[in-house]
Every structure is written in structure tokens, then in C-alpha cells.
Amino acid sequence: MNFKLFALLFYLSVSASAQSHEIIITEIFADPTPSKGLPEREYIEIYNSTDKDISLKNYQLFYGNFKTTFPDFLLKANVYAIVCRKGFEQEFSTFGPVVALSSFSLSNEGSLLVFKDAKNQDITFVEYAADWHTEANTGGISLEMIDLNYPCVGKVNWASAKAQLGGSPGTINSVASTKPDFSPPVLVNSSLNLKEIVLNFDENLSLEFLKEKNNFLIENSPNLISQVFYKPYNHTQVIITLKDPLEIGETLNLRVLNLKDCSGNLAEDLDIEFSNLLPAVNGEILISEILFNPKPGGEDFVELYNASDKTLNLKNWKLARLDALAQMADITQLVTYDLLLKPKKYVAFTKNKKFLLTEYPKSGDIVEVIKMPAFNNESGTVIVINDKEEVFERFTYNEKDHHELLTNPEGVSLERTNLGAVKANWTSASFDYGFATPGSENSQKLRDDLQNVFFADPIVFNPYQPNELATTKLKYQLNTAGVAASIDVVNRNGYAVKTLANNVILGASGEIEWDGKDNNGQLLPVGYYVFRINIYSEKLHKSFLAKCVIGSN
């Protein structure tokens, strides 16, 4: 059996649990230059998923802010057709049936495409974007739908074409595969603006769910829902208007029932609390950490800290920098939804969350944003602007603020050590924390109750038996930030057998693991060993000893 025919029959036999579409858009070729073999012409591919022929006469395609009308064309059952601009049909004729439109164009960056029938009723729509590509795309590669049985799913059901020519117009997609949607919808974020609640989900929701107002209930408040609506071509968002705006300090609970996505997956009911919180006042939101010179492939980040005893909302807050003329530049909004920062907690903002989570093991709460100010690698000023457009906090940094022993500041953040003080002190993040702690407690955060202490835990360990006691950790606490250290393991004869650290920067507290091996990677004999620690800074120069024992095998 012909492979293409087999694949097509396979699609028709897959469970039809997903939402049904008569004609669907299955391929988008928005950036045709340079060509990999296809005509350097934009096109979309449509597919008749039914068992009947459909006349496209007077059907309409809306693309961006424009629309065009289809000619008298019969799209046969279970057949693909290439849609392009009039005059280019001959160039596509060898690939399959072609529909030529009097006007037609596609944005490289992405736009909304809506397909309507002759009665002006929606048939299908897709809002594609350049970042839907799963491979690096410098042009000449189309976007293709993966599983035609789930056309409503969106981005996760599209991929860069794998065809040698850069696309597969008029035939089954080169990325065609079974990719069923079994995941229920997830609430990504929510926000409250006086009397309007906005809920954003990770995928398109069922129209049946969206049209039923009784799926949304208010509890623990006399307030009422006056309207529930959604935008025609954005089924990931629900907008709920309240009868009365929330007063400052007032709280309500929204219950969402029968939550279902466009593929029919049902989620658990949601309970979401909304509050009209008191605004932050000066000194309650602090810049607590910044990475301005990231490693190759990484991105800057700025971390904020809630120094208050109340939950604060960072919705519509912004970051900026000062340019060479000391003027504010690159003013960028962080989030447009409610971002609640609890007391004494941290949150970091970056363009590349995945990189931070991979690179820095002590990462915490990180929010990925579309844009960040372009911070200079040597020096600059970070500015925080609140939702009232007021400059709320600023920090002027310099790479000289890093610890003097740090020879290469690339990938090392600056951390604020004294979050409770009026005058900020800064130093490099510690090496045993991975040189940055985005979204979590700073490695250099000082506390009044810390003493200068080093100890092994556990004292007795057995590297000859692979289990949880196969290593020991040298744990420490310091009451001074930015301390440098050299740490050796010494045997009972006083010889250094292992160097754990040489002029490294420690945090206010932390731990360094030892696996019982010497500098050559060989396991040391059973017996007593001592960690010999020398620490030094402008204010401190001291030595410590901490005992440990390698147990018998």
C-alpha cells in the first residue's frame, strides 16, 4: 500500500473524540525565502476532513487585518489543497490541487487566520507565531500540523517541516504523527482589575464550557457575576465582570466548574482567591540580586524581594535602565496579570527561565518575560517602576562590586547581603550555590543569629558502600558576607590529601560535599581526617578544623 494513502487512512481511523472540523488549515508557509526547493511563494494548505466534497465558492479567508474571497472551487473529500495568491498557481500545480486568491499574504512573525463559509460562519481558525517552529528557521521552512485529529490544540500540535524541500504542500505533512491531547487545561495566570477578572489557560477551551455562565460561581462574598465572555478567536482566555468593584482589603473566591478544553479533556474544579491588596510602599520591594553578565547562551535576570509582612502584587510593574545620558531607557513591563509576592519571598525575572533552572541548581521562583532591559556587562543602573509609573527602587552596579578574588564574573550574580538595611551591600554569589540563586534566598544573605561555624555531617561516612551515607558534607555558617576560603582535607599525618576549594567565595551559609577521594580520584583508606579551612576577608582572617571519619567497608 502507498505510504501516503496508508497514513491518510490511519488518520481517518483514529478516535474522533476531538472537536470536529470540516476543513482545517494544516500547513503555513509564511517565510519562503531562501527556498529549499519549493516556490518562493507564501501558501497555506487546507484539508477536507469529511467524506463529502465541499464547494468553497464565496468562502472567506481573513488574514491579519485583511480578507479575501474564494472562487468556485470544489475541495474533494479527504483531499489537501494549496492556497496561494493569484498568478502563482502554476508554480504549485505539480504538488496538488491549487486555489488561487485575488489577494493573499502571510506575516513571517505570525498572525490570526480565520476560515469562514459562504454564510460567514467560522469553519476553523489558527493564530500562528514564528516561535511555533521547533527547528531553527532562517526561511524556506513551513509550519505543519502534527495530528489532524486535534486541530484546535494550537502550538504544541505544530512543528517545523522535516521535508527536504522545506514543506509538503498538497500532501500529508512530513511531521505527521499521532499526538493525542489527553491533558486537561491548566490555569496559567489570573488577574483582577477592580471589577474585571481575567483567567488565562494553557490551551483553547471548549465552546460548550465557555458559553455556560453557570460554570463560574462566587463564594464568600456578596458580590455577583454580571457577565462572562471570551474573545472570538482567543479561547484560552475567560473574562468575568463583577457587579461591584472590590474594595481595598476585600477578598472573594471564584469557583470554576466543568472546566474542559477543546479536545474534550475535563479538569478538576478550580478555586481561585482574589484580593484587592494594599499597595507596596517605599522599602517593601527591593532589588536583591542581578545577573548582568550571563554565560554564552544565557540571559540577564533581576530578582526582587518582598521585605514587608504583607502580600504584594507586582502586576504592571516595570524594569528599566539608565542610558549613557542618564535617561531612563528600555522600559519593559514585567507581567500584566496578578503576580502575588508573599512576605519575605523572592522572584526573578528573565527571558530564559529554562537556562536559569538548568544552570543554577539553587533556583527558585522564576518568571519568564518577553523582554528585559539590555543591561551593560561592565556597569549600569537597574530601575524598578511600580504600577503607578513611579520609580520605586534602583541599583547602580559595577563589575568591580564583585569579590576581588573573582577573576571572571561571567555567569556570576551580585547579591544583596543586608535586605533589612537602608544602605545596600552587595557581593558575588557563592561558588557552592552555583554562583547565583535566582528566585530563592541569597547565598550571601546575612542573619544576626549566624556564628562562624564549620562542621562535618555526617561525621562518620562510608564511601565504599553506595548509599546515602557514602559522602559527607562540610557545612558552614558565617556572619560576614563575601568571605574567601581555601579548604583542604588532611590525613592523620598532617598531609593534605584533597583540595576542596582554593580561593573560592563562600556564602553566609552553605555546604561542600566530599566523596572520600584524594586529588587523584582514588578512595582514601579508613581512618580519621580533618577539614582544614582558612577564611579571609577585609574584616576576618581565621582558621577552622572540622573532623570526619571514613568508616570501614
C-alpha positions in Angstrom: 0.0 0.0 0.0 1.2 3.5 -0.8 2.7 5.1 2.4 0.7 8.4 1.9 -2.5 6.5 1.4 -1.8 4.3 4.4 -1.1 7.4 6.6 -4.3 9.1 5.4 -6.3 6.0 6.2 -4.7 5.9 9.6 -5.8 9.4 10.4 -9.3 8.6 9.4 -9.4 5.6 11.7 -8.1 7.4 14.9 -10.7 8.1 17.6 -12.9 11.1 16.8 -13.1 12.2 20.4 -11.6 15.6 19.5 -13.7 18.6 18.4 -14.8 18.1 14.7 -13.7 20.4 11.9 -14.9 20.1 8.3 -12.0 22.0 6.7 -8.8 22.7 8.6 -5.6 24.6 8.0 -2.8 22.1 8.1 0.3 23.9 6.8 1.6 27.5 6.8 4.5 28.7 4.6 4.9 32.3 5.7 8.7 32.8 5.1 9.6 31.2 1.8 13.0 32.8 1.3 15.6 31.3 0.8 13.9 28.3 -0.9 15.0 24.7 -0.2 13.2 23.6 -3.3 9.6 24.9 -3.0 8.5 28.0 -4.9 9.4 31.2 -3.1 5.8 32.0 -2.6 3.6 32.1 0.5 0.9 29.5 0.9 -1.3 27.7 3.3 -2.6 24.2 3.0 -6.2 23.2 3.8 -7.7 19.8 4.2 -11.2 18.5 3.8 -11.6 16.1 6.7 -15.1 14.9 5.7 -16.3 12.2 3.4 -18.1 14.7 1.1 -17.0 17.2 -1.5 -17.3 20.8 -0.4 -17.7 23.8 -2.7 -15.6 26.8 -1.5 -17.4 29.3 -3.5 -17.8 32.6 -1.5 -15.8 31.1 1.4 -13.6 33.7 3.0 -10.1 33.8 4.5 -9.3 36.5 7.0 -5.5 37.1 7.4 -4.4 39.8 9.8 -6.5 42.9 9.0 -7.4 41.7 5.5 -9.9 39.3 4.0 -10.3 37.6 0.6 -13.0 35.5 -1.0 -12.6 32.0 -2.5 -13.5 31.3 -6.1 -15.8 28.5 -7.3 -13.6 25.6 -6.3 -14.6 22.1 -5.3 -12.5 20.6 -2.5 -12.9 16.9 -2.7 -13.4 14.6 0.3 -10.2 13.8 2.3 -8.1 15.9 0.0 -5.5 18.6 0.6 -5.4 21.9 -1.4 -2.8 24.6 -1.7 -4.0 28.2 -1.2 -1.8 30.9 -2.7 -2.0 34.3 -4.4 -3.4 34.5 -8.0 -0.7 34.3 -10.5 1.4 31.8 -8.7 -0.9 28.7 -9.2 1.3 27.3 -12.0 4.3 27.1 -9.7 2.4 24.9 -7.2 0.4 22.8 -9.7 2.8 19.9 -9.6 2.2 19.5 -5.8 -1.5 19.1 -5.8 -4.8 21.0 -6.2 -4.4 24.8 -6.0 -6.8 27.5 -5.0 -5.7 31.0 -6.2 -6.9 34.0 -4.3 -7.0 37.6 -5.6 -5.2 38.8 -2.5 -3.2 36.8 0.0 -0.1 37.3 2.2 1.3 35.9 5.5 3.3 37.6 8.2 6.7 36.0 9.0 6.1 36.8 12.7 2.6 35.3 12.8 -1.0 36.4 12.7 -4.6 35.2 13.0 -6.0 33.2 10.1 -9.8 32.7 10.1 -11.6 30.5 7.6 -15.4 31.2 7.1 -18.0 29.6 5.0 -20.4 31.3 2.5 -22.8 32.1 5.3 -20.0 33.9 7.3 -19.8 31.2 9.9 -16.5 30.2 11.3 -15.1 26.9 10.0 -11.6 27.0 11.6 -9.0 29.4 12.8 -5.4 29.4 13.9 -3.2 32.1 15.3 0.3 31.0 14.4 3.5 32.6 15.5 7.2 32.4 14.5 8.1 30.7 17.8 5.9 27.7 16.8 8.9 26.5 14.8 10.6 23.6 16.5 13.8 23.9 14.5 15.9 27.0 13.8 14.3 28.7 10.8 16.1 31.2 8.7 13.5 30.9 5.9 12.2 28.3 3.5 10.6 26.0 6.1 6.9 25.7 6.6 4.9 25.1 9.8 3.0 21.8 9.7 0.2 20.4 11.9 1.3 17.1 13.6 -2.0 15.4 14.4 -5.0 16.4 12.2 -7.4 14.9 14.7 -6.7 17.7 17.2 -6.7 20.9 15.1 -7.8 23.1 17.9 -4.9 22.4 20.2 -2.5 25.1 18.9 1.2 25.5 19.3 2.1 22.0 20.7 0.4 20.4 17.7 2.6 22.2 15.2 6.2 21.7 14.2 8.8 22.8 11.6 8.5 20.7 8.4 11.1 17.9 8.0 10.6 17.6 4.2 13.7 18.0 2.2 12.0 20.8 0.1 11.1 22.7 3.3 7.4 21.7 3.2 4.9 19.2 1.9 2.2 21.2 0.1 -0.8 19.2 -1.2 0.1 16.0 0.6 0.3 14.5 4.1 2.6 16.6 6.3 6.2 15.5 6.8 5.8 15.7 10.6 2.5 13.7 10.6 2.3 11.6 13.7 -0.1 10.5 16.4 -0.2 13.2 19.1 -3.4 12.9 21.0 -4.4 15.6 23.5 -5.2 13.8 26.8 -4.1 16.7 29.1 -6.8 18.8 30.8 -6.5 22.6 30.6 -4.2 24.4 33.2 -4.7 27.9 34.6 -1.6 29.8 33.7 -2.3 33.0 35.5 -5.2 35.3 36.6 -5.7 38.9 37.4 -8.3 41.2 39.0 -8.8 44.8 37.9 -11.4 46.4 40.2 -14.4 44.6 38.8 -12.9 42.5 35.9 -11.4 39.1 36.4 -9.2 37.6 33.6 -8.3 33.9 33.5 -5.6 32.7 31.1 -5.2 29.0 30.3 -2.5 27.0 28.5 -4.8 25.8 25.7 -8.1 26.5 23.9 -11.2 25.8 26.0 -14.4 24.1 24.9 -17.0 26.4 23.5 -19.6 24.4 25.4 -17.7 25.3 28.6 -17.2 29.0 27.7 -20.8 29.6 26.8 -22.2 28.4 30.1 -22.2 31.3 32.7 -23.2 28.8 35.5 -19.7 27.3 35.3 -18.5 30.3 37.3 -19.6 30.9 40.9 -18.5 33.4 43.6 -18.2 32.2 47.1 -17.6 34.0 50.4 -18.7 37.4 49.0 -22.0 39.2 48.4 -20.6 40.3 45.0 -22.2 38.9 41.9 -21.1 38.0 38.4 -22.7 40.2 35.8 -21.1 38.8 32.6 -18.8 36.0 31.4 -17.4 36.4 27.9 -14.5 35.4 25.7 -12.9 36.7 22.6 -14.0 35.0 19.3 -10.5 33.7 18.4 -8.8 33.5 21.8 -10.4 30.6 23.6 -7.5 30.4 26.1 -8.9 33.4 28.0 -12.1 34.0 30.0 -13.1 37.5 31.1 -15.6 37.8 34.1 -17.1 41.1 35.1 -18.4 41.7 38.6 -21.4 43.7 39.7 -19.3 45.8 42.1 -15.5 46.5 42.3 -13.6 45.0 45.2 -12.7 47.5 47.9 -9.2 47.6 49.3 -8.7 44.7 51.6 -11.7 42.8 50.3 -11.4 39.2 49.1 -13.6 36.8 47.1 -13.3 33.2 46.0 -14.1 32.3 42.4 -15.1 28.7 41.7 -14.8 27.3 38.2 -16.8 24.2 37.4 -16.8 21.7 34.4 -13.6 23.1 33.0 -12.9 21.5 29.7 -10.6 22.0 26.7 -11.5 21.9 23.0 -10.4 18.3 22.8 -12.9 17.3 25.5 -10.5 16.8 28.4 -12.1 17.6 31.8 -10.1 19.3 34.5 -10.8 19.4 38.2 -12.8 22.3 39.5 -10.8 25.4 40.4 -10.9 27.6 43.5 -9.2 30.9 42.9 -8.9 33.7 45.5 -8.8 37.3 44.5 -8.0 40.3 46.8 -7.7 44.0 46.3 -4.3 44.2 48.1 -2.8 47.2 49.8 -0.1 48.8 47.5 3.6 48.5 48.2 5.2 51.4 50.0 8.8 52.6 49.8 11.3 49.9 51.1 8.9 47.0 50.8 10.1 45.7 47.3 13.9 45.6 47.0 16.3 44.6 44.2 18.0 41.7 45.8 20.1 40.1 43.0 21.2 40.8 39.4 23.0 38.9 36.8 24.2 41.4 34.2 27.0 39.4 32.5 25.5 35.9 31.7 27.3 32.9 30.3 27.0 32.4 26.5 23.5 31.3 25.6 22.1 32.7 28.8 20.2 35.8 29.7 20.3 38.5 32.4 18.0 38.3 35.4 16.8 40.7 38.1 15.5 39.4 41.4 13.0 41.3 43.6 12.4 40.6 47.3 9.3 41.4 49.4 10.7 42.9 52.6 7.3 43.6 54.1 4.9 41.5 56.2 2.1 41.6 53.6 1.5 40.0 50.3 2.2 42.5 47.4 1.0 42.4 43.8 3.6 43.1 41.0 1.0 43.3 38.2 2.0 46.0 35.7 5.4 46.7 37.4 8.3 47.5 35.1 12.0 47.4 34.8 14.3 49.9 33.1 17.9 51.0 32.9 19.7 54.3 32.6 21.4 55.1 29.2 24.6 57.0 28.6 22.8 60.3 29.1 21.4 59.1 32.4 17.9 58.9 30.9 15.5 56.0 31.5 15.6 53.5 28.6 14.3 50.1 27.7 11.2 50.5 30.0 9.7 47.0 29.9 6.5 45.7 31.5 7.1 42.5 33.6 3.6 40.9 33.8 0.1 42.1 33.0 -1.5 39.6 35.4 -1.7 39.3 39.2 1.7 38.2 40.4 1.5 37.9 44.2 4.7 38.0 46.1 4.4 36.8 49.7 6.2 38.3 52.6 10.0 37.6 52.7 9.9 35.8 49.4 11.9 36.3 46.2 11.0 36.3 42.5 13.4 36.6 39.5 12.6 37.9 36.0 14.4 36.7 32.9 13.9 36.0 29.2 15.2 32.4 29.5 13.8 30.6 32.5 14.9 27.2 31.3 18.6 28.3 31.1 18.5 29.6 34.7 16.9 26.4 36.1 19.5 24.3 34.2 22.5 26.4 35.1 21.8 27.3 38.7 20.7 24.4 41.0 19.6 26.8 43.8 17.0 28.5 41.6 13.5 29.2 43.0 10.6 31.3 41.7 11.4 32.5 38.2 9.1 34.3 35.8 9.9 34.3 32.1 9.1 37.6 30.4 9.1 38.6 26.7 11.6 41.4 27.1 14.2 42.7 29.5 16.3 45.9 29.6 19.7 45.5 27.9 22.0 45.7 30.9 25.6 46.5 30.2 28.2 43.9 31.2 30.5 46.3 32.9 28.3 48.8 34.7 24.8 50.2 34.7 21.7 51.1 36.7 18.6 48.9 37.3 15.4 50.7 37.9 12.1 49.3 39.2 8.9 51.1 38.4 5.6 50.4 40.2 2.1 50.2 38.6 1.7 54.0 39.3 4.6 54.7 36.9 6.7 55.8 39.9 10.4 54.9 40.3 10.3 52.6 43.2 13.8 51.2 43.6 17.2 51.5 41.8 20.6 49.9 42.0 23.8 51.1 40.2 26.1 48.2 39.7 29.6 47.8 38.5 31.6 44.6 37.8 34.1 45.9 40.4 31.4 45.2 43.0 32.3 41.5 42.6 34.6 39.9 45.0 38.3 40.8 44.4 39.2 37.1 44.0 36.7 36.6 41.2 38.8 36.6 38.0 35.9 36.0 35.6 32.5 37.5 36.6 30.7 35.8 33.6 27.7 33.9 34.9 28.1 35.2 38.5 25.4 37.3 40.0 25.6 40.1 42.5 23.6 39.5 45.7 22.4 42.0 48.3 23.6 40.8 51.7 21.6 43.0 54.0 18.0 43.0 53.0 16.8 44.7 56.1 19.3 47.7 56.0 18.7 51.1 54.4 22.1 51.1 52.7 22.6 48.1 50.5 25.8 46.0 50.5 26.5 43.7 47.5 28.9 40.9 46.7 29.3 37.9 44.4 27.1 34.8 44.9 29.0 31.9 46.5 30.6 29.1 44.5 28.8 26.3 46.4 25.4 27.8 45.4 26.4 27.7 41.8 27.2 31.4 41.6 23.6 32.6 41.5 20.3 32.0 43.3 17.6 33.4 41.1 14.2 33.4 42.8 15.4 31.9 46.1 17.2 33.1 49.3 20.5 34.7 48.5 23.6 32.8 49.3 25.1 35.9 50.8 22.1 36.9 52.9 23.3 37.7 56.4 21.3 36.9 59.6 22.1 38.3 63.1 21.9 34.8 64.6 24.7 33.3 62.5 28.1 32.4 64.1 31.3 31.4 62.3 31.0 27.6 62.4 32.3 24.7 60.3 31.3 21.0 60.9 31.0 17.7 59.0 27.7 16.0 58.6 27.7 13.1 59.0 31.0 12.8 60.9 31.3 9.1 60.0 30.6 8.1 56.4 31.4 5.1 54.2 32.3 5.8 50.5 32.9 2.1 50.0 29.1 1.4 50.2 27.0 3.4 47.7 24.1 4.8 49.9 23.0 8.0 51.5 26.0 7.8 53.9 28.6 7.4 51.1 29.6 11.1 51.3 29.9 13.8 54.0 29.2 17.5 53.8 31.3 20.2 55.2 28.6 22.6 56.4 29.2 26.2 57.5 27.7 29.4 58.8 29.3 32.8 58.6 28.4 36.2 60.0 30.3 38.0 57.2 29.4 38.1 53.5 31.9 37.8 50.7 34.4 35.6 52.6 37.0 33.8 50.6 38.2 30.3 51.6 40.7 27.6 50.9 39.7 24.2 52.1 41.9 21.0 52.3 41.3 17.5 53.7 44.3 16.5 55.9 45.1 12.9 57.0 46.2 11.9 60.5 49.9 12.5 59.5 49.1 16.2 58.6 49.4 15.8 54.8 46.8 17.5 52.6 45.3 14.7 50.5 42.4 16.6 48.9 41.9 20.2 47.9 38.2 21.0 48.1 38.4 24.7 47.4 41.2 27.2 46.5 40.4 30.9 47.0 36.6 30.4 46.4 33.8 32.7 47.6 31.6 31.3 50.3 28.1 32.4 51.1 26.6 33.3 54.5 25.9 29.6 54.9 26.2 26.5 52.8 27.7 23.1 52.3 30.5 21.4 50.3 30.4 17.7 49.6 33.3 15.3 49.9 33.2 11.7 48.5 36.2 10.4 50.4 38.6 10.5 47.4 42.0 12.1 47.1 43.3 14.6 44.4 43.9 11.6 42.1 40.3 10.3 42.4 41.3 7.4 44.5 39.3 6.3 47.6 41.3 7.0 50.8 41.9 4.4 53.5 39.6 4.0 56.5 40.5 6.4 59.3 40.3 9.9 60.7 40.5 13.0 58.5 40.3 16.8 59.2 38.9 19.6 57.0 41.3 22.5 57.3 39.6 25.7 56.5 41.3 29.1 56.1 38.9 32.0 55.6 39.7 35.6 54.9 38.1 38.9 54.1 38.7 42.6 54.9 37.2 42.0 58.4 38.1 38.4 59.0 41.1 36.1 58.8 40.7 32.9 60.7 41.3 29.1 60.5 39.0 26.3 61.4 39.2 22.5 61.8 36.4 20.0 61.3 36.8 16.3 62.0 35.4 13.4 60.0 35.9 9.6 59.7 35.9 7.3 56.7 34.3 4.1 58.1 35.2 0.5 57.3 33.8 -1.3 54.3 
